[in-house]
Amino acid sequence: MHALVERYSLSSLDEVTARFGTGVELAPRFNIAPLQRAPIRTAAGLALARWGLLPPWRGHGGKRGPHVPHAPLDAIEATPLLRNAFTRQRCLVLADGFFVWRRAGKKPQPLWIHPTPDPAQPGARSRLIAFAGIAATHKDDHEPSFALVVGPANPLVAAVLAPDDASGSIAPRVVPAESFALWLDGPRDQALALLASPEHGWRADPVSTWVNSVDHDDAKCVEPLGNPAQGQLF
């Protein structure tokens, strides 16, 4: 299995406000990591939630379950936690790109994978997207949490992530902008069908190892190395 997303970014805040309004305190994020809080959109509105789906119940001995950051597409129906969250509370995980580490040589090279910007926004390096997510709220503290829905990367993306062996590459699934409402509150089969379409108009930019540390959360995390035109398009 290659390129399981470990971090992502959200700095396109003007687009968030234009599309979803306000309701939570937003700040540019360039290196969102598991167990950190980040904006999501549920059928009820914007919310800040912890990345790492937490079962809303307590298990044996009153212990909480483990946080689950990823929800594989092929496990949603087979896993009670994922199935229940998918049925009760799907969400949009707001983002403008994600990071993977391509293993080439001794040191993994971080890549920021993101959609090409809207030509109508000069100076922008990316644009707002929404990853498919599922959410749950714990019964004790009423705090929401979420997991990213992940699945097989399309051939072009897989070739970027693992050029020597594309088999087994996975990536977060992106909800088409025109289908946000359907993902949040539509029939199960139609919601899942949304995630089958491949992504186009994206690029992969090599970035600094500055992003390797979860303590680093600034624009340096997404600055391209060398000539930005050298990023791979797909």
N, C-alpha and C positions, 0 to 999 in steps of 0.2 A: 504494500500500500504506500503510495507516494503523495506528498504535498497536502497532508491534512492541514487545513487552515488553522494557524495558531494565534494570529493577530489580524486585526483589520483597522481601517481608518474611517473617520467621519469628520470632514472639515467643511463640507458644502452646506453650511448652516443656513444661508439665505434661501437655498432651495427647500430645506426642511420647513422653514417658517412659511414660505410661499405655498407649499403644498399641504402642510398639516397644521399650520397655525402654531400657537404657543401652548404652554401648559406645563412645561418642565424647564428647568434651567439648563441651557445648552452652552457648551464650550467646545472649541475645536479639539478633536482628538486625533492623534496621528499614530497611536500604538495601543489600541485596545486589546487587553489580554483577558484570558479566562479568570473568573472570579471578580472582575471589575464591573462596575455598573455602567450601562450605556443606554441610549435612547432606543425604545422600540415603539411600534405603533400597533395597538390592538384594536379590536372592534369598538372599544370604549374610548379610545383616544391615545395620546402620547403618554409614555411612562418611562421612568428609569428602572432598569431591571438588571439583576446580576447575570453575567454570562456564565452559565453552568446550571442546567435544569435540575432543580431540587425536588424530589418527590414531596407532594404536599402532606403526606402522612408520616407518622413515625413507625419504625419497624420494631423488631424484637428488642425488648429491653428499653424501649423508648428512644432509641438512637435514630438520628436522621440518616437518610440515605446519602450516597455520594453525589456530588455535583456531576452532571453529564453535559459537557460542552457541545457535543455533536450528536445529531440524530441521523444515522444512515437511512437513506430512503428504503432500502430493502429490509430494515429492521422495525420500521414504524408499526406495521400491522402485527408483528410477532412479539413485541415488547410491551407489556402492560403500561409502563410509565409513558413511553412514547405514544402509544396508541391513545391513551386517555388525554394527553396534552393535545395531540393532533385533533381529537374530536371536540375538546372543550374550549381551547384557546390557541388558535394560530396567531402568529404575529409577523410583522414586517420588521426585520432588523436593519435599521437605517445605516448606510455605509457609502463610501465612495471608492473603496478599493480594499484589497486584502494582501497579506504577505505570505510568501512561502519561501522555503530555503532549498535551493537546488544544490544537490550534492555533486560537485564537480571539483575533483582534486581534494586536497587535504582540508580546506576550509569551505563550508557551505556558503553559497552566495545568496544573500537575501534578494528577493524580487518583490516589487510592488506591482500587483496586477490590478488594473483599473480600466474603466471605460474611457475612451477618448472624449475630450470635453466637447461641449456644445459650441459650434462655431460662433454662436451669437453671444458668447461670454468670453471676450478677449482676456487673456491672461489666466484663465482657469485651466487647471491641469487635469481635472476629472469632472465627474458629474454625479449627482445623487442616484443611488440605486437602492434596492431593498432585497436583502437575502431572505429566503423563506425561513421562518422560525416557528418554534412551538414554545409555549409558555405555561407556567404553573405558578400558583400562589400558595405559599405554605400556610397551613392552618394556624400555626402558633403566632407568627409575627406578621402575617399578611404581606410578606415581602415577595414581589414577583421575581421570577428567574426565567431564563430562556436557553434554548439550544438551537444551534444552526443546523438546518437540514442540509446534509451533504450527499453527494452521489457521484457516479462516474463522470469524470471530466470529458468534454467532447474531444475528438481527436486532435484538433488544433491546439487546444489548451493543454492537453496531456503532453503533446510534443514539446511545448515550452517548459513544462514543469519537470519532465523526466525524459530528456531527448534520447537517452540510450535504452530506456525501457519504459514505454508509456503504459504498459499494462498495469492495472490496479491504481492508476492515478484518480484521485477524487478531488472535488472542489465544492464550495458552497453553491447551492442552487439559487438562482436569481428569479424573482417574481417580475414578470413584465409589468411595466408601469400602468398599462391600461387595464390590468387585471388585479390590482391591489384588493379591491372590494371582494372579488371572487375568492381570492386566497383567504381572506380574513373570515368570510362568513358563507362561503359557497358549499355545495355538496362535496363530499369527500373525494369522489372519483374525479370530478372536474378540477378540484384544487390540485390533486396530484398530477393531473394531465398538464397543468401549467408548467411544471418543472421539467418537462421533456424537451423543450425547445433549446437548441444550442445558443450560446451567447456569441454575438458578433460585434465588431467595432471596439475591441479591447486592445490593450497593449501590456507588455511586461517590461518594466524598467528595473535594471539592476540598481540597488541602492546601497548606502553605507551600512556597515555592520553596527553602526550606532543604534539601529532598531533592535539589535539582539537583546538589549537590556529592557525589561519592562519598566524600569525607572525613567527611561527616556520617552518623552511624549511631546515632541515638538516637530516643527516643519522639516528639520534635518532628517527625520525618519523617511521622508518620501522624496528627498532630493535625489535626482538621477545622477549616477556616476558618469563622468565624461560627457559626451555629446548626447543630449536627450533624443536626438533623431536615431540613435543606435538601438533604442528599445525595440523589442520584437512585437510586431502587430499580428493580430489574429481576429 
